């Protein structure tokens, strides 16, 4: 039997900046990601990425070390974070894909909520999912909002938060959604 678990780690001091820098160097992918998933990146965040892109000619300005292989320094109990319910649902939903995840060498995930970043990012070397703070509030565990006809709408999976996250890669390598880049099936 396969298992799967989620841990929580606070962001490193400069991770938000590093994720914005990565976004600058992958602006077209970022905009395509948001468009295809019908995710509305908050205007101030997207404007900041575009401003940095224009200022640097498509290159990041800062020389911050890459984060695709950075491991967390500390961990926080899942139940102590504001997004605990969402993370419990994510862990449950990903457990349904444990066999596929195990084939990809993933038996756990460390989630870091980062303010001010434009998208979901996955660092495969450290198995970290970077969750934008603004997206936490938007994700719903239901297919649609309650109506008089459906006072309790059917539940929806939140596994897309992992499978559709952008994989952080060095500038020389292509990126894309985790399921595609890592070759993980989204169904078992």
N, C-alpha and C positions, 0 to 999 in steps of 0.2 A: 504494500500500500504506500502510495506517495504522500508526502506531507508538504505543507507550505506554510510559511509564517511571515508576518510583517513586524518590523521594528521601526522605531522612530528616532531620528537624529536631528538635532538642531543644525541650521546651516553654519558653515564656516564663515568667517568675517567677510571674505570677498567673493563668496559664491554667487550672489546676485549679480555682481559686476561681471564675473566670468561668464555667466549664462547670457547676460545681455551682449557681451562681446561675441559669444558663439552665435547668437541670433543675428548680429550684424553681418557676420561672414556667411550666414546661411539665410539671408532675408527672403529670397525667392521660395525656398523650401518652407520657411515659417509661414509666409502668407498663403502658400498653397495648402499647407496643413490646416490652417484655420478655415480657409474657404471650403475645403472638402468635408470638414467635420462640422461646418456651420457653427463654429465657435467664434464668438465676438471678443477679440482681445480688447481690453479697455483702451480707449483712444489715447490717453496720456502715455501708456506703456508702449503702444505701437508707434506713436509719434517719436518717442525717445529712441527707439531702435532705428527708425528711419532717419532721424537727425544724426545719430552716430554714423549710420551708413553713408549719408551724404558728406559728412565732415571727413570721414576717413577713406572715401572712395571705395567702400565695400570691405575695408579692412578694419579690424578692431584697433582702437587707439592704445588701450592699456596693455601692459605686458604682464598679465596675471597668469600664473601657472595653470596649465590645463586641469580640468576637473573630472575628466572621464575616468581617471584611475585613483582619485582621492578618496580615501576611506574616512568615515566619520571618527571624530575624537571621542564623542560621548553618545550615550543613548538615553532616551526618555521613555518611561513606561507609556504605552499606547493610551491607557485610560486617563492619563494626565494631560492630554492635548485636546484643544477645542474640537478638532476634527476626528475624535475617537470613534464616533458612530460611523462616519464615512469609511475610516480605515478598517473597522470591523467588517463592514459590508464588502469592501474590496478584498480583504483576506478570504472571506467566505466565497466570494465569486471566483477568485483566482484558484481556490482549492478545487473547484470544478475542472480546472485545466491543469491540475498537478502533473498528470502524465506527460502532457506536451511540454510543460515548463521543465520537468525533470530531464527530458530529452535534450533541452537546451542548457542543462546544467544550472537551472535556477530552482532552488528549494526555499529561498527566502528573499525578501526585498526590504530594503531600508528606505523609508519614505521621509523626505525632508520638505517641509513646506517653506517656500521662499517668497517673500513679498516682492512685488514689482517685476516679475519675470513674465514673458509673453506666452509661454506654452508649457506643456508637460515635457519633461526631458528625462531620458533614461541613460545612466552611465553603466554600461554592461560589465566593465571590469570590476567595479565595486558594488554592483547590483543595487544602485541607488535610483530611486524615482524622485525627481524634483517636481513638486506639486505647487503650482501658482496659488497664492493665497486667495486671489479673486475667484478662481475656479472652484475652490472648496464650497463657496456659498452658492454657486450655480448648479452644482451636480445634484441631481435628484435620483432617488431610488425608485421612482415611478415612471411609467411610460408617458403619462400626461397628468396634468393637474386634476384634482377632483371636480366632478360636475354633478348635477342632480341625478343624472342617469347612472353615473359611475362614482358613487361617493368614496369608494376605495379602489382606485385604479390599480391595474396589475403592476407587480414589481418589475423593475428593469435592472439589468446587470450594470455594474460600474466597472467591469473588467476592462473596458475600453481605456480607462485611465492609464493602464499599463500597456496594453497591446497597441494603442494608437499614440503613445508618447514618442517624441523624436529622440532617436538614439544619438547621443553625443559622440562625435567622432573627430579625429584630427582633421585639419582643413584639407588634407590630401585625399581623404576617403569620403565617399558619398554617405548620406544619412537617409533617414526615412522613418516610418513607423516601426516600432520594436518588433511587431509580429513579422513584418516583411524582412527587415535587416537581419534579424536573428534566426529566421526560418522556423518560427514557432507557429504551430497550427492554433487557430482560435476556436477550435472545436475538438472535442474528444468523443 
